[in-house]
Amino acid sequence: MSESDESTTISTAETVPLEHTRLDEATMRARSEAFAERLAKRRSVRDFSPDPVPLDVLERCIDVAAQAPSGANKQPWSFVLVTDAEVKRQIRAAAEKEEQAFYAGRASKKWLEDLAPLGTGPDKPFLETAPALIVVFAQRHGSDRGDRHYYVSESVGIAVGFLLAALHDAGLATLTHTPSPMRFLSEILERPRNEQAYVLIPVGFPVADCRVPAIERKQRSEYLIKR
């Protein structure tokens, strides 16, 4: 086959120089070790202090989340930052309604057995106590249905990971809460039809005497495979 017969796609994308600094190995190790140590201390918190948190810090952490890679660079996410007491009350009431149905019959016996060591239940006072809630929405498509989005769940999941890491690195406690179904969040927060609630994240400081379940993480040998 001659070169002229080959089917090729010519990229028309504009490019800019990559801003990247190559670090020496000692600095790489020090940074990765320090970051790993900080993230190893992240735990899901359900007992929040009502003390307010700086909104600019939350906004900057959301900025970090928005830097996540996404399918075809569609950036299929929206972040709703909730600090209004009445809105938080509405969210709690609606979430607890769904959670009561979950614990009363939607969840399987095995599911409830797996949750038991974590001490969870249908009551969610942290949705009001935490000074801020960040609700992450996934955009199934753009405002125009013809604006297709790709790998939406994967892209938004990566963004949420960035967000949790940034919040923890900033000294804040978080919880990932996913009541099912979550349609009530779209209604309360008046989100457009192309968006679907992905996760609800209470954010703040833990209470002074905060305790968390005694859990164990998998060891590296259990999750890392080298080939």
C-alpha positions in Angstrom: 0.0 0.0 0.0 1.4 3.3 -1.0 1.5 6.3 1.4 -1.2 8.1 -0.6 -3.5 5.1 -0.1 -3.3 5.1 3.7 -6.2 6.6 5.6 -4.8 9.2 8.0 -6.3 11.6 10.5 -4.6 15.0 10.6 -4.8 16.7 14.0 -5.7 20.4 13.9 -5.3 20.9 17.7 -3.3 23.9 18.8 -0.4 23.0 21.1 1.5 24.9 23.9 4.8 24.1 25.5 4.5 21.7 28.5 5.4 23.2 31.8 7.3 20.4 33.5 10.3 20.3 35.8 12.2 17.1 36.0 13.1 16.4 39.7 16.1 14.6 41.0 15.5 11.2 42.5 16.0 12.3 46.1 13.3 15.0 45.7 11.0 12.6 43.9 11.3 10.1 46.8 10.8 12.8 49.5 7.7 14.2 47.8 6.1 10.8 47.2 6.8 9.6 50.7 5.5 12.8 52.3 2.3 12.7 50.2 1.8 9.0 50.9 2.1 9.6 54.6 -0.4 12.4 54.5 -3.0 10.5 52.5 -2.6 7.4 54.6 -4.1 9.4 57.5 -7.2 10.3 55.5 -10.3 8.7 57.1 -14.0 9.0 56.5 -15.4 11.3 59.2 -19.0 11.4 60.5 -18.6 13.6 63.5 -18.0 17.2 62.3 -17.4 20.4 64.2 -19.8 23.2 63.2 -16.8 25.5 63.0 -16.8 27.3 59.6 -14.0 26.6 57.0 -12.5 29.2 54.7 -14.5 29.2 51.5 -11.5 30.2 49.4 -9.8 27.0 50.5 -12.8 25.0 49.4 -12.9 26.8 46.1 -9.2 26.2 45.5 -9.6 22.5 46.2 -12.5 22.4 43.7 -10.2 24.1 41.2 -7.8 21.2 41.8 -10.6 18.7 41.0 -11.4 20.5 37.8 -7.8 19.9 36.5 -8.5 16.1 36.3 -8.2 14.5 32.9 -11.5 13.6 31.1 -12.7 11.9 28.0 -12.1 14.1 25.0 -11.5 16.9 27.5 -15.3 17.4 27.9 -14.8 18.0 31.7 -18.2 16.5 32.4 -18.7 17.7 36.0 -20.3 20.4 38.1 -19.5 21.1 41.8 -22.2 22.6 44.0 -20.8 24.1 47.2 -23.5 24.2 49.9 -23.2 26.3 53.1 -26.7 27.5 53.5 -28.3 26.0 56.7 -31.8 25.6 55.2 -30.5 23.9 52.1 -28.4 21.5 54.2 -31.5 20.8 56.3 -33.5 19.9 53.1 -30.7 17.7 51.9 -30.5 15.8 55.2 -34.2 15.2 55.3 -34.3 13.9 51.8 -31.2 11.8 52.3 -32.5 10.2 55.5 -35.8 9.3 53.8 -33.8 7.3 51.2 -31.5 5.8 53.8 -34.4 4.6 55.9 -35.8 2.8 53.0 -32.3 1.3 52.3 -31.7 0.0 55.8 -35.3 -1.2 56.1 -35.4 -3.3 53.0 -33.5 -2.2 49.9 -30.2 -3.5 51.2 -29.4 -7.2 51.2 -28.5 -9.0 54.4 -24.9 -9.4 53.3 -24.6 -5.7 52.5 -25.8 -4.7 55.9 -23.4 -7.2 57.5 -20.5 -5.6 55.6 -21.6 -2.2 56.8 -22.0 -3.2 60.4 -18.3 -2.7 61.4 -18.5 0.9 60.1 -21.3 1.8 62.5 -23.4 3.4 59.8 -27.2 3.9 59.9 -30.1 5.8 58.4 -29.5 9.0 60.5 -27.2 11.5 58.8 -26.7 14.5 61.2 -23.4 15.3 59.6 -25.3 16.6 56.6 -26.3 19.5 58.8 -23.4 19.7 61.2 -20.7 19.9 58.6 -20.1 23.5 57.6 -20.0 22.7 53.9 -21.3 20.1 51.5 -19.8 19.6 48.1 -22.2 17.9 45.7 -20.5 16.5 42.6 -22.7 16.1 39.5 -21.8 14.1 36.3 -22.9 15.6 33.0 -24.2 12.9 30.8 -24.0 15.3 27.8 -23.7 19.0 27.3 -26.5 21.5 27.5 -27.2 20.4 24.0 -28.0 16.7 23.8 -25.9 16.5 20.6 -22.8 17.5 22.7 -21.8 14.0 23.6 -19.6 13.3 26.6 -17.3 10.3 26.9 -16.1 8.1 29.8 -18.3 10.2 32.1 -18.2 8.0 35.2 -14.4 7.4 34.9 -13.7 11.1 34.4 -15.8 12.3 37.3 -14.4 9.6 39.5 -10.9 10.8 38.8 -12.0 14.4 39.6 -13.5 13.3 42.9 -10.2 11.6 43.8 -8.3 14.8 43.1 -10.9 16.7 45.3 -10.6 14.3 48.3 -6.8 14.4 48.1 -6.8 18.2 47.9 -9.2 18.7 50.8 -7.3 16.3 53.0 -4.0 18.0 52.1 -5.5 21.3 53.1 -6.3 19.9 56.6 -10.0 19.2 56.2 -12.0 16.1 57.0 -14.4 14.5 54.5 -16.9 11.8 53.9 -18.1 10.3 50.6 -21.9 9.8 50.9 -24.0 8.2 48.1 -27.6 7.8 49.2 -29.5 5.9 46.5 -31.3 7.1 44.6 -29.9 10.7 44.6 -32.5 12.4 42.4 -33.5 14.6 45.3 -30.1 16.5 45.0 -30.9 17.5 41.5 -34.3 18.8 42.6 -33.1 20.7 45.7 -30.1 22.2 44.0 -32.1 22.9 40.8 -29.6 21.2 38.4 -30.3 20.8 34.7 -31.6 17.5 33.3 -28.3 16.6 31.7 -26.7 16.3 35.2 -26.9 13.4 37.6 -25.7 13.5 41.2 -22.5 11.5 41.6 -21.4 11.9 45.2 -22.2 14.1 48.2 -19.2 15.2 50.3 -19.5 16.8 53.7 -16.5 18.8 54.5 -15.1 20.4 57.7 -13.1 19.8 60.8 -13.6 16.7 63.0 -14.9 17.2 66.5 -12.1 17.3 69.1 -12.8 13.8 70.4 -13.6 12.3 67.0 -13.3 8.5 66.7 -13.4 6.4 63.6 -13.8 2.7 63.0 -10.8 0.5 63.5 -10.2 -0.7 60.0 -7.1 -2.1 58.2 -5.9 -1.3 54.7 -4.6 -3.9 52.3 -0.9 -4.3 52.2 1.0 -3.4 49.1 1.6 -7.1 48.3 -2.2 -7.4 48.1 -2.9 -4.6 45.6 0.3 -4.1 43.6 1.2 -6.6 40.9 4.6 -6.2 39.1 5.2 -7.8 35.8 
